Amino acid sequence: FIRTSELTLFPTGVRVNELYVDDPDKDSGGKIEVNLNISLPNLHCELVGLDIQDEMGRHEVGHIDNSMKISLNNGDGCRFEGHFSINKVPGNFHVSTHSATAQPQNPDMTHIIHKLSFGDKLQVQNIHGAFNALGGADKLSSNPLASHDYILKIVPTVYEDMNGKQRYSYQYTVANKEYVAYSHTGRIIPAIWFRYDLSPITVKYTERRQPLYRFITSICAIIGGTFTVAGILDSCIFTASEAWKKIQLGKMQ
């Protein structure tokens, strides 16, 4: 059983985790791919839009590239799916009615987040992380007129397989609050904000094959241990057999 276990584990390799300070995906052009899937069951699709801002001066209202809106509840609601990129600097993207031609009087921002992920999708067994930490977030029971702030700390994550191929993804932690905002002119139009910042620490998972010498050493140790245990058992059985013979001879005399 032990030998079979070693033979099974040898080709699969071992996973090594490490942390370091670096920008792992230098070929990305300073961009991070974002996948967002969110439903607003009480807001018409013509009112829903995506806005992107960051500290490099980007200010885009009503981003529409690689996005799709699906009507819900007979047109009373909307499901927004978007695939877009953000710069690797602090900033935010938010779902709001800011890009609508006419602003609604009381926009209902209750929502469900189906997915929010960054970078490539890692389909690797036994890697547990917060790659979709907001997936399943349900705010349908919130105040319809409240804004929602999701504060994200994005952690770069690298997975390197045994062939040296690397995939880049991002985990993130999240804190959130909801509030009804007012200014001197009255109530501020609510929105769903995703405010993000990047961690300088990178998490790296590396798959490494076990060295051949270590595998041979383990097999030799198993074989040697088997013979040693067999020798001990044989010695015990022989000793017990001799003792039993002596007892029998003693009874016969």
N, C-alpha and C positions, 0 to 999 in steps of 0.2 A: 504493500500500500504506500509506504513512504517513497519507494523507488518510483512508482507510478506517479505520485504527486510531483516529484522533482522533474520527471520527464514531461509532465503537463505544464508546469510553470516555466520551464526553460524557454520555450519559444514565445510565450506571452510577454515575458519581460516584467520589469517593475516600474512603478511610477514615482518620480522624484519631484517634490514641490520645493520651490524657492521663491524668494522675494528679492527684488532689486529696484533701483531707481534708474529709470530710462524710459525713452519713448520707443516701444517695441516695433511699431509698424511705421517705419520711416518712409515707406513708399506710398503711404496713403495721401500724401499731399496735405497733411495737417487736417484731414477730415475724418469724421466718424459717421458711419451709416446708422440711421435710426429707423426702426419699424414701430409704427403706432397703430393700434386698432382700438377704437373707443366708440361706445354707443351713447347717444343722448336721446332717450326715448320721447322727450317732450319738446324738441326743438327742430324746426323745419330745416331740411338740407340746404335751402337757399340762404339760410342765415349762418350756417356753420362754416368756419374758415380756420386756417392755420397760419399763425404769425411766428416769425423767427427773429430773434435779436441776440447780439453778443457784444463783447467788449472790443471786438475788432471793427465795430461800426456797422455791422450788418443789421439791417432793419427791413424785413420783408413782411408785408401784410398781404394775406390771402395767397399763400403758397399753394400751387395747384399741380406742379409736376409730380408724376408718379403717385397720384392720390386718387381716391375713389370715394364717392358718397352713395350710400344705399338707403333708400327710404324705409322707415319702420312705422308700424302702427297706422297703416293707411295714409302715410304721408305726414303724420304728426311728429314723427321722430326721425332720427338720422344715425346711421353708422358710418363713421369716418375711418378710412384705412389709408395710411400714407407711408411712403418710403422716401426718406430724404436724408440729407447730410448736414452735419453741423461742424463748425470749426472747433479745434481743440483748445478752446479758451472758455472761461466762464461766460454763461449766457442763459437764455431761456427760449423755449418755444411754448406757445399756448394756443389752446382751442378757444375761440371766441366768436363774437358777432361783429368784430371790428371791421371786417372786409365787406360786410353786407351793404347794399345800396341804401337801405333805410333801416335804422336801428329799431328793434322791437321795444315796446314799452317795458315789458317784464320778461326777459329771457330766462328760461328755466335751464339751469346748468347741472341738474342732477344727471348722473352718468354711471356707466360701468366701463372699466378699463379691461379689455380682453388681453391686450398684449402691449408691452413696451420693452423693447430690447435694443441693444446696441451691438454693432459689428456682426461677425459671422456667428451662425448657430453651431454650437458644439454638441454633436451627438456622440458623446463618449460615456461609456458606462462608468459608474462609481465616481464621477466628478459632480459633487453637489455644491451648487453655488447660487447666488441671487442674480441669475441672468435675466429673469423676468419677475422681479420682486413685486411689481405692481399688477401682475396678471391676476384678474379676479377681484380687483378692488371695486366695491359696490357702494356708491353714494346716492342711491335712489331715494333714501329716506332723509337726505339732507335738506336744508332750506333751499328752495328753488332759486332764490335770488342771491345765494352766497357764492363768493369766489372760492376757489380751491387752490392752495399752494402745495406743490409736491417738491420738496427740496432733495435733490439727488446728489450723491457723491459717487462718481463713476470711477471704477478701478479697472485699469487695463489688464487683460488676461490673455496669456499665450499658451497654446497647446502644441507641443512638438511630438510627432509620432516617431517610431523607431527608424523610419526612412529619412528623418530630418525635415519633413514637411511641416511647416508652421501654419497655424490658423489663429486669427486674432479676434477676440471677442471682448466684451466688457461686462463686468458685474457691477451692481450698484446697490447702495443702501438708500433708504428713503425715510423722510419724515414729512408729515403733512399737517396742514391746518386749514380751516375754512372760516370765512368771515364775510360780513356784509360791509363793504367799504363806502365811505362817504367823503365828500370834499365840500368846499364852501359853496359849490354850485348844486349840491344835492348828491344823490346816490350814484356811485360809480358803476358802470356796466360790468357785470360779473364775467369772469373767465376762468378757465382751467389752466393754471400755470405749471410748467415743469421747469424749475430753475436748477441748473446743473453746474457742477464744478468737477474738475478731474483731479484724482489722486496722483501724486508723483510716484507712488509705489506700484510696481507691476508684479502680478502673480503669474508664475510660469509653471506649467505641468510638463514634465519631460518623461517620455517613455524610453526606457533603456533596457537593452537585452542583457541578461545575466552573462558575465564573462565565462568563457569555456572552462578555464582552469577552476573556477569556483564550482561549476557544475560537476566536473570530474571529481573534485575533492569531496563534494557532497555524496556522489554515488559511491566512491571508495569508502567514505565514512559509514554509509548505510550497509555496504557489504561487510566491512570489518566488524561493525556493531552486530550484524546478524550472526556472524560466525562466533563472536564473543558470547552473545546471549545463548546461542545453541550449545557452546561448550560448557557454559555454566549449568544449563538445564541437564545436559548429558552427565555432567559430574554429579549433580544432585540425585539424578535417577539411579546412577551406578552406586553411589554411596547408600541410598535408601535400599537398593536391591541387596547389597552385601549385608547390610544390617538385618534385613528380613531373613536372609539365609541363615545368619548366625542365630537369630531367635528361633528359627525352625529347628536347627541342629540342637540347640539347647533344650528344646521341648522333647526331641526324640531321645536324647540321653537321659 
